[in-house]
């Protein structure tokens, strides 16, 4: 009925709604929500890559124009002839622009624990702000093969190694920490695993299968490196006694299997259980970058040939403010040569935004915790995105959310 109503309101006049994504846009983040809302209700959206910051366009429908107004999203109604001129400009082989059609709203899952956590996840914040629906899932749903219902999966600020974020030294007596340990140990016992690290290994392997079968996975902060480390440590024990009730394998480093992970190789574990770091993948260890100078740059890609990275880097600026996290950025020397780097801080020799393929699917890792809170500490209040409606850092997250909806053409070989 919703789709029927949506289609019945199409005007007989030939016109389009253009949602600009350059500096003319009042709320970039909610604009993604409009695009999602259109395709979810049976319409289609043209994503105009590199045209005015990666603008959206759709055939004029009265309730689309009204929805933009209600949500505070800037929109321009243009005649069919004007839109034809825009498409002609984009099609010019001398311009680095292209059009991809968004046709089907992806089904979205966010991996997050059911117990309260003393921090907020940037992805759920921006999904809620943009009014993009998602399902929250956790270990039980992953192990019960529920991932097949979804197109896109986000990994919550998580430690997949079974070391509870290595928060032991600072927060082992905190109620939230004890609740987290109790929740995960209960799941592990109920599912027949001897320890939480084995439970998490099974989970990351299921997620790996999800990607191999054509799924899209997006991870931020500690869910990036801890995911790969868990896969690489499949045949050893990297957890000390306070994490899994027995000692770690003294030969764990030599037993790492770098072929298992998506993004990293040749890194070194940081096995001190009281140290707030998993490995030297995280460029934050020993990092000396002043906050005022902490920026990273997005690479430019060929829109007509390399649509995937072009979509993932759509923004109204190529320079993005840096932000810290448990995993802030990726030490360039440990990033696999097969990985596509989409954003980096060249001066600091660190990669911030990387992408790759695995089987039939794709994954993206984004360093840092909250693009609009430089150093988000445990217990800090959540970011109010109404104060940051034009956030470039949050736009990169939403590029990944819309990405699975695109009808992609064959890439250049």
C-alpha positions in Angstrom: 0.0 0.0 0.0 2.9 2.4 0.8 4.5 1.7 -2.6 1.1 2.2 -4.4 0.6 5.5 -2.6 4.1 6.6 -3.4 3.7 5.9 -7.1 0.3 7.4 -7.4 1.6 10.8 -6.2 4.0 11.1 -9.2 3.3 14.3 -11.1 2.5 14.2 -14.8 4.9 17.0 -15.4 8.5 15.9 -16.2 10.7 17.2 -13.4 13.2 16.0 -10.9 14.1 16.6 -7.3 17.9 17.3 -7.0 19.3 16.9 -3.5 22.7 18.8 -3.6 25.5 17.4 -1.5 27.9 20.3 -1.9 28.1 23.2 0.5 24.5 24.2 -0.4 23.2 21.3 1.6 21.8 22.2 5.0 21.9 18.6 6.4 24.1 16.2 4.5 23.4 13.3 6.9 19.6 13.4 6.7 20.0 13.6 2.9 21.2 10.0 2.9 18.1 9.1 4.9 15.9 10.7 2.2 17.7 8.6 -0.5 17.1 5.5 1.6 13.5 6.4 2.2 12.8 6.8 -1.5 14.2 3.4 -2.6 12.6 1.7 0.4 9.2 3.0 -0.8 9.6 1.7 -4.3 11.4 4.6 -6.1 14.8 4.9 -7.6 17.6 7.4 -6.9 20.4 8.5 -9.2 23.6 9.0 -7.2 25.6 11.6 -9.2 29.1 10.7 -8.4 31.4 13.7 -8.1 28.6 16.1 -9.2 28.2 18.8 -6.5 29.6 16.6 -3.8 27.9 13.4 -4.8 24.3 14.7 -5.1 21.1 12.6 -5.4 18.4 13.0 -7.9 15.0 11.3 -8.3 11.8 11.9 -10.3 9.7 14.6 -8.8 7.0 13.2 -6.4 5.1 15.6 -4.2 5.7 13.7 -1.0 9.4 13.5 -1.7 9.6 17.2 -1.8 7.5 17.4 1.3 9.7 14.9 3.1 12.8 16.8 2.4 11.2 19.9 3.8 10.1 18.1 7.0 13.5 16.6 7.6 15.3 19.9 6.9 17.1 18.6 3.7 17.9 21.1 1.0 16.3 20.1 -2.3 15.9 21.7 -5.8 13.0 21.0 -8.2 14.4 21.1 -11.7 12.8 20.6 -15.1 13.4 17.5 -17.2 15.5 19.5 -19.6 17.8 20.7 -16.9 18.3 17.2 -15.6 19.2 16.1 -19.1 21.8 18.7 -19.3 23.3 17.6 -16.0 23.4 14.0 -17.2 25.1 15.1 -20.4 27.7 17.0 -18.4 28.3 13.9 -16.3 28.6 11.6 -19.3 31.3 13.8 -20.9 34.4 11.5 -21.0 36.5 14.4 -20.0 34.7 14.8 -16.6 35.4 12.6 -13.6 31.7 11.9 -12.9 29.2 9.1 -13.3 25.8 8.1 -12.3 24.8 5.0 -10.4 21.2 4.0 -9.8 20.1 3.1 -6.3 17.3 0.6 -6.7 16.9 -1.6 -3.6 17.1 -0.6 0.0 19.7 -2.9 1.8 18.7 -4.8 4.8 21.0 -3.5 7.6 22.3 -5.3 10.7 24.4 -3.8 13.5 26.4 -6.2 15.7 26.1 -5.0 19.2 25.8 -6.5 22.7 22.5 -6.4 24.5 24.0 -5.2 27.8 24.5 -1.5 28.3 27.9 -0.2 27.1 29.6 2.9 28.5 30.2 4.4 25.0 28.2 5.1 21.9 28.7 3.7 18.4 29.0 6.3 15.7 27.2 4.1 13.1 24.0 3.6 15.2 24.1 7.3 16.1 24.1 8.3 12.4 21.6 5.7 11.3 19.2 6.9 13.9 19.8 10.5 13.0 19.3 9.9 9.3 16.2 7.7 10.1 17.6 4.6 8.4 16.2 1.4 9.9 18.4 -1.4 11.1 18.3 -4.6 13.3 20.5 -5.1 16.3 22.1 -8.6 16.3 24.7 -10.3 18.4 26.5 -13.6 18.8 23.4 -15.8 19.0 22.0 -14.4 15.7 25.3 -14.8 13.9 25.8 -18.3 15.1 22.2 -19.2 14.2 22.9 -18.2 10.5 20.7 -15.1 10.7 23.2 -13.0 8.6 21.7 -14.4 5.4 18.7 -12.0 6.0 21.0 -9.0 5.6 22.9 -7.2 2.9 25.1 -4.9 5.1 26.6 -5.6 8.5 28.3 -3.1 10.8 30.6 -4.3 13.6 30.1 -2.5 16.9 33.0 -1.1 18.9 34.0 -4.6 19.8 36.9 -6.8 20.8 36.8 -10.1 18.9 39.9 -11.5 20.6 38.1 -12.3 23.8 40.1 -9.7 25.9 37.1 -7.4 26.7 38.8 -4.5 25.0 41.8 -4.9 27.3 40.0 -2.6 29.8 41.0 -4.9 32.7 43.6 -2.6 34.3 41.4 0.4 34.4 37.8 -0.9 34.7 37.9 -4.5 36.0 35.9 -3.3 39.1 33.3 -1.3 37.1 29.8 -2.7 36.9 29.6 -2.3 33.1 32.8 -4.3 32.7 31.6 -7.1 35.0 28.3 -7.2 33.2 30.1 -7.5 29.9 32.2 -10.4 31.1 29.1 -12.1 32.5 27.1 -11.7 29.4 29.8 -13.0 27.1 30.8 -15.9 29.3 27.1 -16.9 29.6 26.8 -16.9 25.8 30.0 -18.9 25.4 28.9 -21.6 27.9 25.4 -21.8 26.5 26.7 -22.2 23.0 29.2 -24.9 24.0 32.5 -22.9 23.9 35.1 -23.4 26.5 36.0 -19.7 26.5 34.9 -16.4 25.1 37.8 -16.2 22.7 36.6 -19.4 21.0 33.1 -18.0 20.9 34.3 -14.9 19.2 36.5 -16.9 16.7 33.3 -18.8 15.6 31.5 -15.4 15.2 34.2 -13.8 13.1 34.4 -16.9 10.9 30.7 -16.8 10.3 31.0 -13.1 9.4 33.8 -14.0 7.1 31.5 -16.5 5.4 28.8 -13.8 5.1 31.2 -11.6 3.2 32.5 -14.4 1.1 28.9 -15.1 0.0 28.3 -11.6 -1.2 27.7 -9.5 2.0 29.0 -6.1 2.8 30.8 -5.5 6.1 31.7 -2.2 7.7 33.8 -1.9 10.8 35.2 1.0 12.9 37.6 1.5 15.8 38.6 -1.7 17.6 36.2 -3.9 15.5 38.7 -3.5 12.7 42.0 -4.9 14.0 40.5 -7.2 16.6 38.5 -8.8 13.8 41.6 -9.6 11.8 43.7 -10.6 14.9 41.0 -13.1 16.0 41.0 -14.7 12.6 44.8 -14.8 12.5 45.0 -16.3 16.0 42.6 -19.2 15.2 45.2 -21.9 16.3 46.7 -20.3 19.4 45.7 -18.6 22.7 46.6 -14.9 22.9 44.5 -14.2 26.1 46.1 -14.0 29.5 44.6 -15.6 32.7 42.4 -12.6 33.7 40.6 -12.9 30.4 40.1 -16.6 29.9 41.2 -18.2 33.2 44.4 -19.8 31.7 47.8 -18.4 30.5 48.4 -17.2 27.0 50.4 -19.3 24.6 54.1 -18.1 24.9 54.5 -18.9 21.2 51.4 -17.1 20.1 53.2 -14.6 17.9 54.9 -17.3 15.8 51.6 -19.1 15.4 49.7 -16.2 13.9 48.3 -17.1 10.4 48.2 -13.8 8.5 46.5 -15.5 5.5 43.3 -15.6 7.5 42.6 -11.9 8.0 41.3 -9.4 5.5 43.6 -6.4 5.9 46.7 -6.8 7.9 49.9 -8.9 8.0 53.3 -9.1 9.7 52.1 -7.2 12.8 53.1 -7.9 16.3 50.8 -8.7 19.2 51.1 -6.5 22.3 50.7 -9.3 24.9 50.9 -7.3 28.1 47.4 -7.8 29.6 47.5 -4.4 31.3 48.3 -2.5 28.2 45.4 -0.8 26.3 46.5 -2.1 22.9 46.1 -5.3 20.9 49.0 -5.0 18.5 51.1 -2.5 16.6 48.5 -2.4 13.8 47.1 0.6 15.6 49.1 3.7 14.6 48.0 5.4 17.8 50.8 3.6 19.7 53.5 6.2 20.0 51.6 8.6 17.8 52.8 12.2 17.8 50.1 14.2 15.9 48.8 17.5 17.4 45.0 17.7 17.4 45.0 20.9 15.4 47.0 19.2 12.7 45.2 15.9 12.7 43.6 15.5 9.3 43.5 12.8 6.7 42.9 13.1 2.9 40.6 11.1 0.7 42.0 9.8 -2.5 40.4 10.6 -5.9 39.2 7.7 -8.0 37.9 7.4 -11.6 34.2 7.6 -11.3 33.6 6.0 -14.7 36.0 3.1 -14.1 36.3 2.7 -10.3 32.8 3.2 -9.1 33.1 1.3 -5.8 35.8 3.5 -4.2 34.3 6.6 -5.8 31.0 5.9 -4.1 32.7 5.2 -0.8 34.6 8.5 -0.9 31.8 10.9 -1.9 32.1 14.1 0.1 32.0 17.9 -0.1 35.6 18.0 1.0 38.7 15.8 0.5 40.2 16.7 3.8 38.6 15.1 6.9 39.3 15.9 10.6 41.1 13.1 12.4 39.6 11.5 15.5 41.0 9.0 18.0 39.7 5.6 19.1 40.9 2.4 20.7 42.1 1.8 17.2 42.8 5.2 15.7 44.4 4.4 12.4 46.3 1.6 10.7 50.1 1.5 10.5 50.8 1.5 6.8 53.5 -1.1 6.9 51.1 -3.7 8.2 48.4 -3.2 5.6 48.3 -5.9 3.0 49.3 -4.9 -0.6 46.0 -6.1 -1.9 44.0 -3.6 0.2 42.7 -0.4 -1.4 43.6 2.7 0.7 40.9 5.4 0.3 42.1 7.8 3.0 45.4 8.4 4.7 47.4 10.8 6.8 50.6 10.7 4.7 52.7 12.7 7.2 52.0 10.2 10.0 52.4 7.2 7.6 49.0 5.9 8.6 45.9 4.7 6.7 42.5 5.8 8.0 40.0 4.4 5.6 40.6 1.1 3.7 38.6 -1.3 1.6 38.8 -4.7 0.0 37.1 -7.7 -1.5 36.7 -11.1 -0.1 35.0 -13.8 -2.1 31.8 -12.3 -3.6 31.6 -9.6 -1.0 33.4 -6.5 0.2 34.5 -4.9 3.5 35.5 -1.5 4.7 37.6 -0.5 7.8 37.4 3.0 9.2 39.8 4.0 12.0 38.7 6.0 15.0 35.6 6.0 17.2 33.5 9.2 16.6 34.2 11.6 13.7 32.9 14.6 15.7 34.4 13.8 19.1 38.1 13.9 18.9 38.8 11.8 22.0 35.6 10.0 23.1 36.3 8.6 26.6 34.4 5.9 28.5 31.3 7.5 30.0 31.3 10.6 27.8 27.9 11.8 26.6 26.9 10.8 23.1 27.4 13.1 20.2 24.4 15.3 19.2 24.5 15.0 15.4 22.0 17.9 15.1 25.0 20.0 15.9 27.0 18.4 13.1 24.6 17.9 10.2 27.3 18.5 7.6 30.0 16.2 9.1 32.4 14.9 6.4 33.5 12.1 8.7 30.0 10.8 9.2 29.3 11.1 5.5 31.9 8.3 4.9 29.9 6.0 7.1 26.6 6.7 5.2 28.4 6.2 1.9 28.9 2.6 3.0 25.3 2.3 4.1 23.9 3.3 0.6 26.6 1.5 -1.3 24.9 -1.9 -1.4 21.8 -0.3 -3.0 23.8 0.7 -6.1 23.5 -1.1 -9.4 27.2 -1.5 -10.1 28.8 -1.8 -13.5 31.8 -4.0 -14.2 35.0 -2.5 -13.0 38.0 -1.8 -15.0 40.5 -4.7 -15.1 
